[in-house]
Amino acid sequence: MKWLRLTQTLLPVKFPLLQNIRVVSFDLVGTLVVPSPSPGHVYARCLRKHAGALADKVSPAALDAHFPDVYKKQLRAAGGAPRECAVRAFWEGVMRDLLGEACPASLFPVVFEDVFAAFARGENWKVCPGVWQTLQALHFLGYRVAALSNADSRMRTALEELRLAPYFEKILTSAELGVSKPDAKAFHALASAMGVAAVDVLHVGDSLREDVDGAREAGMRGAWLAPDAHFRPVGSAIVLNRLEELPDALRRADTAHLQNKPLERETRNLVALLRGLPEEAPWGPRRRHEEPARAVGAAIFAVAGKLRTEARPLEIVRDHWLEVVGKPLLAEASEPRKISPTGLLSVWCSGATVREELQRWHAGKVLEAVRKFPACENIQKVRFYL
């Protein structure tokens, strides 16, 4: 059994699993994005909007606890993830079982429409830690990037609103393909869409069965994102503690054969420019001590670390949110969701009490604090919403 955990001290410079990769594909839900607020909160919010006091007894926490069982039951009944033409019927079944008698039959259609539409909006999804840095670094290194998810076309709309969609050359969903992971046909469809052989693809996901085993059985390489994994997966596998470990591991694996070779003059000058040093004159003497090729990677990653994506200001605010509001309970009950082109920072709050406290006592302090962060000086106003 081959197994590799990527850490700061162990990297696969001599390990074949990460070599000669041309395409990196990602699972979406649970790997790159997660529902936020939770599904239970979304269902309860939409029910409360139309049912008023009738929804007071509905607990979002109880809905969240019940949701996995209801979802799996519907999957078994449908024989797997639904096709695009059956998506609405599938999720109607989920909501009917989840809410039960709490949702009157007369209100079911309007509540369902609200719930169904909610998960197509980026504001109800949260980008996982390290995603922006990882996608940017993979593009910087020249890897092609795709997505393969057991989801439906709403996920593409949500990715566009989250500004993640441009990072993917292809976004394939099980509903549109008519086949879901871990079926090898789903992975072969991805390889075909990207115009590469299956062996040239590394698929990354948070499900050992659907993502890692499914990819391997289809002839691809698989990487399991499992921050808290306490056991070794069966078979050849790569285990990532953090998504950000992947780009550097891929670079090291692909350049292992060059690590100690000397650089040509042109490449040495590239390294010099990246580091802000003077170039070596073409007519001058060659330097006595040539840097090994691994210096290129070090210089490139130093520059890549300084780059910023369009969503970077929002990521900075999210990373420092506890520092901004000053109270752990407030930080856990609220989340920055969006920065508009006009400089409006929208902050989601889990309840009216949280919103009232933030609006009354912290609004001015929040704006003052976030404007001090790098790339956040254009934020002009803060809005708190439920």
C-alpha positions in Angstrom: 0.0 0.0 0.0 1.3 3.4 -1.0 0.2 6.4 1.0 1.6 9.9 1.1 0.7 12.6 3.6 1.8 16.1 2.4 3.2 18.2 5.2 5.7 20.9 5.6 8.4 18.3 6.2 7.5 15.5 3.8 7.0 16.3 0.1 6.8 13.9 -2.8 9.9 15.0 -4.8 10.6 11.3 -5.6 7.0 10.1 -5.5 5.4 9.2 -8.9 1.8 9.9 -7.9 2.2 13.7 -8.5 4.4 13.6 -11.5 3.3 14.4 -15.1 0.0 15.9 -14.0 -1.6 18.1 -16.7 -5.1 18.7 -15.2 -6.1 19.2 -11.6 -9.9 18.7 -11.1 -11.7 19.5 -7.9 -14.9 18.3 -6.2 -16.9 21.4 -5.2 -19.2 21.0 -2.2 -17.1 20.2 0.9 -13.8 20.8 -0.9 -13.9 24.3 -2.3 -17.2 25.6 -1.0 -19.7 24.8 1.8 -23.2 26.0 2.4 -23.2 29.1 4.7 -25.5 29.5 6.5 -26.2 25.8 6.9 -29.0 24.1 5.0 -31.1 24.0 8.2 -30.9 27.7 8.5 -31.8 28.3 4.9 -34.9 26.0 5.1 -36.0 27.6 8.4 -35.5 31.1 7.1 -37.5 30.5 3.9 -40.3 28.8 5.9 -40.4 31.7 8.4 -40.7 34.1 5.5 -44.0 32.6 4.4 -45.4 30.8 7.4 -44.6 33.4 10.1 -45.4 32.1 13.6 -46.0 28.6 12.3 -42.3 28.3 11.7 -41.3 29.2 15.3 -41.1 25.6 16.4 -38.7 24.7 13.6 -35.1 24.4 14.8 -32.3 25.0 12.2 -30.1 22.8 14.3 -32.6 20.0 14.3 -33.0 20.3 10.5 -29.2 20.2 10.1 -29.0 17.0 12.2 -31.8 15.4 10.1 -30.6 16.6 6.7 -27.9 13.9 5.9 -30.3 11.0 6.6 -33.1 12.6 4.4 -30.6 13.4 1.6 -29.3 9.8 1.6 -32.8 8.4 1.6 -33.7 10.4 -1.5 -30.4 9.3 -3.2 -31.3 5.7 -2.6 -34.9 6.3 -3.9 -33.5 8.0 -7.0 -30.8 5.5 -7.6 -28.1 8.1 -7.3 -27.7 11.8 -8.0 -30.6 13.0 -10.1 -30.3 14.2 -13.7 -31.0 17.8 -14.5 -34.6 17.2 -15.6 -35.3 15.5 -12.2 -33.5 17.9 -9.9 -36.5 19.8 -8.8 -38.5 16.6 -8.0 -35.5 15.3 -6.0 -35.2 18.4 -3.9 -39.0 18.6 -3.4 -38.7 15.1 -1.9 -35.9 16.2 0.4 -37.8 19.3 1.6 -41.1 17.3 2.1 -39.3 14.8 4.3 -37.2 17.4 6.1 -40.0 19.9 7.0 -42.9 17.4 7.3 -46.0 18.9 8.8 -44.2 22.1 9.7 -44.8 23.3 6.2 -48.5 23.5 5.3 -49.3 22.0 1.9 -50.7 25.4 0.7 -47.3 27.1 1.3 -45.1 24.2 0.0 -44.7 25.5 -3.5 -43.6 29.1 -2.6 -41.3 27.9 0.2 -39.7 25.4 -2.1 -39.1 28.0 -4.8 -37.3 30.2 -2.2 -35.2 27.3 -0.9 -34.3 26.0 -4.4 -33.3 29.5 -5.6 -31.3 30.2 -2.4 -28.7 27.6 -3.2 -28.1 29.1 -6.6 -26.9 32.4 -5.0 -23.3 32.9 -4.0 -24.4 34.6 -0.7 -25.5 31.2 0.6 -22.1 29.6 0.0 -18.7 30.1 1.7 -15.3 29.6 0.0 -13.2 27.3 2.0 -9.8 28.3 3.4 -6.9 28.2 1.0 -9.0 28.0 -2.1 -8.1 31.3 -3.7 -4.4 30.8 -3.1 -4.4 27.3 -4.4 -6.3 28.0 -7.6 -4.2 31.1 -8.3 -0.9 29.1 -7.7 -2.0 26.3 -10.0 -2.7 28.7 -12.8 0.6 30.4 -12.2 2.3 27.1 -12.5 0.6 26.3 -15.7 -1.8 23.5 -14.6 -5.2 23.3 -16.2 -8.1 23.3 -13.7 -11.5 21.7 -13.9 -14.4 20.8 -11.5 -16.4 17.6 -11.2 -19.3 17.7 -8.7 -22.3 15.6 -7.7 -24.5 18.7 -8.0 -26.7 20.5 -10.6 -26.5 23.6 -12.7 -27.2 25.9 -9.8 -23.7 25.3 -8.6 -22.3 27.0 -11.7 -24.4 30.1 -11.0 -23.2 30.2 -7.4 -19.5 29.9 -8.6 -20.0 32.8 -10.9 -21.3 35.0 -8.1 -18.4 33.9 -5.9 -16.0 34.8 -8.7 -14.6 31.3 -8.7 -16.0 30.2 -12.1 -13.2 31.9 -14.2 -10.6 29.6 -12.6 -12.1 26.5 -14.2 -11.7 25.5 -17.8 -14.6 23.1 -17.4 -17.3 22.7 -14.7 -19.1 19.4 -14.9 -22.1 18.4 -12.7 -23.6 15.0 -12.2 -27.1 16.3 -13.1 -25.9 17.5 -16.5 -23.8 14.5 -17.2 -26.5 12.0 -16.1 -23.9 10.1 -14.1 -22.4 10.8 -10.7 -19.2 10.0 -8.8 -17.8 7.5 -8.1 -18.9 6.0 -11.4 -15.9 5.9 -13.7 -18.0 7.4 -16.5 -18.2 10.7 -14.7 -14.4 10.9 -14.5 -13.9 9.7 -18.1 -16.3 12.5 -19.2 -14.1 15.0 -17.4 -10.9 13.7 -19.1 -12.7 13.7 -22.5 -13.9 17.3 -22.0 -10.4 18.4 -21.1 -8.9 16.5 -24.1 -6.4 14.5 -21.9 -5.9 10.9 -20.9 -7.3 9.9 -17.5 -3.8 9.2 -16.2 -2.9 12.9 -16.7 -5.6 14.1 -14.2 -5.3 14.5 -10.5 -8.8 14.7 -8.8 -9.0 16.4 -5.4 -12.0 15.9 -3.0 -13.1 15.4 0.5 -14.8 12.0 0.0 -12.6 9.0 0.1 -15.1 6.8 -1.8 -16.6 9.3 -4.3 -13.5 11.3 -5.1 -10.3 9.3 -4.4 -11.4 5.7 -5.0 -13.6 6.8 -7.9 -10.8 8.7 -9.6 -8.3 5.8 -9.1 -10.8 3.3 -10.5 -11.2 5.5 -13.6 -7.4 5.5 -14.1 -6.7 9.0 -12.6 -4.7 10.0 -9.6 -6.6 10.9 -6.4 -6.0 13.3 -3.6 -8.0 13.2 -0.4 -8.6 16.5 1.5 -8.9 15.3 5.1 -7.6 17.8 7.7 -8.6 15.5 10.6 -8.0 12.1 9.0 -6.8 9.6 11.6 -6.5 6.5 9.4 -4.7 5.6 6.1 -6.9 5.2 3.0 -6.6 1.8 1.2 -4.5 1.8 -1.9 -2.3 4.4 -3.5 -3.5 7.8 -2.3 -2.4 11.3 -1.5 -3.7 12.9 1.7 -3.8 16.7 2.0 -4.1 18.3 5.4 -4.6 21.7 3.8 -5.5 22.6 0.2 -2.6 25.1 0.0 -0.1 22.2 0.2 -1.0 21.0 -3.3 0.6 23.5 -5.7 4.1 23.3 -4.1 3.9 19.5 -3.9 3.0 19.3 -7.6 5.9 21.7 -8.5 8.4 19.8 -6.5 7.3 16.5 -8.0 7.5 17.8 -11.6 10.9 19.4 -11.1 12.5 16.7 -9.0 14.8 15.8 -11.9 16.0 19.4 -12.2 16.5 20.2 -8.6 20.3 20.3 -8.6 21.1 21.1 -12.2 22.8 24.5 -12.9 20.8 27.2 -14.6 21.4 28.8 -18.0 22.2 32.5 -18.1 18.7 33.4 -19.3 17.1 31.5 -16.4 19.5 33.1 -13.9 18.5 36.5 -15.1 14.8 35.5 -14.7 15.5 34.6 -11.1 17.4 37.9 -10.6 14.4 39.9 -12.0 12.0 38.0 -9.8 14.1 38.9 -6.8 14.6 42.5 -7.8 18.4 42.0 -8.4 20.4 43.2 -11.4 20.7 41.0 -14.4 24.0 39.3 -15.6 25.3 41.1 -18.7 25.4 38.8 -21.7 29.0 39.8 -22.5 30.3 39.5 -18.9 32.0 36.5 -17.3 29.9 33.6 -16.1 29.3 33.5 -12.4 31.6 31.1 -10.6 28.9 29.7 -8.4 25.7 28.9 -10.4 22.5 28.6 -8.5 20.7 25.2 -8.7 17.4 25.0 -10.6 15.4 24.9 -7.3 16.1 28.6 -7.0 13.6 29.2 -9.8 10.8 27.7 -7.8 11.7 29.6 -4.6 11.8 32.9 -6.5 8.5 32.2 -8.4 6.6 31.3 -5.2 8.0 34.4 -3.5 6.4 36.5 -6.2 3.2 34.4 -6.4 2.7 35.0 -2.7 2.4 38.7 -3.3 -0.2 38.4 -6.0 -3.9 39.2 -5.2 -7.1 38.1 -6.8 -10.2 40.2 -7.2 -11.8 38.6 -4.1 -8.7 39.1 -2.0 -10.1 42.1 0.0 -13.0 40.0 1.1 -10.7 37.1 2.1 -8.6 39.5 4.2 -11.6 40.8 6.0 -12.8 37.2 6.7 -9.4 36.1 7.9 -9.3 39.0 10.5 -13.0 39.1 11.3 -12.6 38.2 15.0 -10.0 40.9 15.3 -12.4 43.4 13.7 -15.5 42.7 15.9 -13.5 41.9 19.0 -15.9 39.3 20.5 -15.7 35.5 19.7 -19.4 35.0 19.9 -20.1 37.9 17.5 -17.5 36.6 15.1 -19.0 33.1 15.1 -22.5 34.5 14.6 -21.6 36.7 11.6 -19.7 36.6 8.4 -18.6 39.0 5.7 -20.2 37.8 2.5 -19.6 40.4 -0.3 -17.9 43.6 -1.3 -19.8 45.5 -4.0 -18.1 47.6 -6.7 -19.3 50.7 -4.9 -17.5 49.6 -1.7 -20.4 48.2 0.3 -19.3 45.4 2.7 -22.3 43.0 3.3 -22.1 41.0 6.6 -24.5 38.1 7.2 -25.8 37.7 10.8 -27.3 34.6 12.2 -30.1 36.4 14.1 -31.7 39.7 14.8 -30.0 40.1 18.2 -26.5 39.8 16.6 -27.4 42.2 13.8 -28.8 44.7 16.3 -25.6 44.6 18.4 -23.3 44.9 15.4 -25.3 47.7 13.9 -25.7 49.7 17.1 -22.3 49.3 18.8 -19.9 48.1 16.2 -20.8 49.5 12.8 -18.4 52.5 13.0 -15.6 50.4 14.5 -15.9 47.7 11.8 -15.6 50.2 9.0 -12.7 51.9 10.6 -10.9 48.6 11.2 -11.4 47.0 7.8 -10.2 50.1 5.9 -6.8 49.7 7.6 -6.2 46.3 6.0 -4.3 46.0 2.7 -6.4 46.4 -0.4 -9.5 47.3 1.7 -9.2 51.1 1.6 -12.1 51.3 -1.0 -14.7 49.9 1.4 -17.1 52.8 2.1 -19.9 51.3 4.1 -20.9 48.2 6.1 -24.4 46.6 5.9 -25.6 43.9 8.3 -28.4 41.5 7.2 -30.1 38.3 8.1 
